[in-house]
Amino acid sequence: MGLFSYLKSKFSKKENSTKYEKGLAKSRAAFADRLEDLSKRYKKVDNSYFEELEQILIEADVGVALTLKLVENLLDKSQKEGISEPSKINEELIDQMFVSYVEGGESITNEIQFAEEGPTVLLVEGVNGVGKTTSIAKLAHRYMQKGKKVMLVAADTFRAGAVEQLKIWADRLKCPIVTGLENGDPASVCYDGAKYAKANKVDLMIVDTAGRLHNKANLMAELGKIKRVLEREIPGAPHETFLIIDATTGQNGVSQASAFKEVSNISGIVITKMDGTSKGGIILSIRDELGVPVRFIGLGEGMDDLEEFDLDEYLHALLVGNEKK
């Protein structure tokens, strides 16, 4: 059974649209609907078909490098196996996308893996406007709902208003927070946070930090100091480093991720605002170019709309959708 048939079978019994299907509705309209239209206009695939397919993939933010690789593989398979029906090529495309993601880097559990002893430390990075503070709040809410004792550390001290925004979320969540002075030393805030986390038997310490990309040398120095302080206070810290990417920024978001990866050991991507973009292929592009897994995906504005990333759900919602029963 091909992946297309498998996905149709897996999700066919669901009576209601999933969060993925609702959240990726714009992306599906710009991608799956265009693929279907393309297959209706051609009785048999030819060079023009593959050129149009290439354009659809690029415009969906799959990324130029991955697009060229996918189209080349499809063209080769078409010629070697004599596949000429557009619908078969489109089904094969889904298989190729799945394989590209799985083989794009190491496999990892999406949920945070907690340390056996002491607090688990999660560093969260991302430039202004990507939804970093909101994502931190959603992650805190997620693990508080799971019974974990969570605290926040406001170490993004150089971004105007960042500390105050995080304090507002901490108040709403009734979650402890450690703050410092605006434009103060982020590492000293992390030191105070680590002391509090150990003294109060915190399970998860989420650190908001590193929102600047204009000077990589300064960013590297800042992150290096933060990590040294945390590791000295909490063995193994930071245990995770998440980068927040705004899906609506497209390839600019991939460039941001690449720049952060140069100065930081990113263990996962949290991609926000997927419900607000038609460029759903960005997840495949990130995985292909960076080898870093998407761990969580934002499919709405509610506190419960930050979902654990599921590759099957994603590909189904993007390429198959909820068929009429």
Sequence and secondary structure as in RCSB ss.txt:
>XXXX:A:sequence
MGLFSYLKSKFSKKENSTKYEKGLAKSRAAFADRLEDLSKRYKKVDNSYFEELEQILIEADVGVALTLKLVENLL
DKSQKEGISEPSKINEELIDQMFVSYVEGGESITNEIQFAEEGPTVLLVEGVNGVGKTTSIAKLAHRYMQKGKKV
MLVAADTFRAGAVEQLKIWADRLKCPIVTGLENGDPASVCYDGAKYAKANKVDLMIVDTAGRLHNKANLMAELGK
IKRVLEREIPGAPHETFLIIDATTGQNGVSQASAFKEVSNISGIVITKMDGTSKGGIILSIRDELGVPVRFIGLG
EGMDDLEEFDLDEYLHALLVGNEKK
>XXXX:A:secstr
  HHHHHHHHHTT SS  HHHHHTHHHHHHHHHHHHHHHHH SS  HHHHHHHHHHHHHTT  HHHHHHHHHHHH
HHHHHHT   HHHHHHHHHHHHHHHHHTTS    SS    SSS EEEEEE  TTSSHHHHHHHHHHHHHHTT  E
EEEE  TTSTTHHHHHHHHHHHHT  EEE  TT  HHHHHHHHHHHHHHTT SEEEEE     S HHHHHHHHHH
HHHHHHHHSTT   EEEEEEEGGGTHHHHHHHHHHHHHS   EEEEE GGG S TTHHHHHHHHH   EEEEE S
SSTT EEE  HHHHHHHHHT     
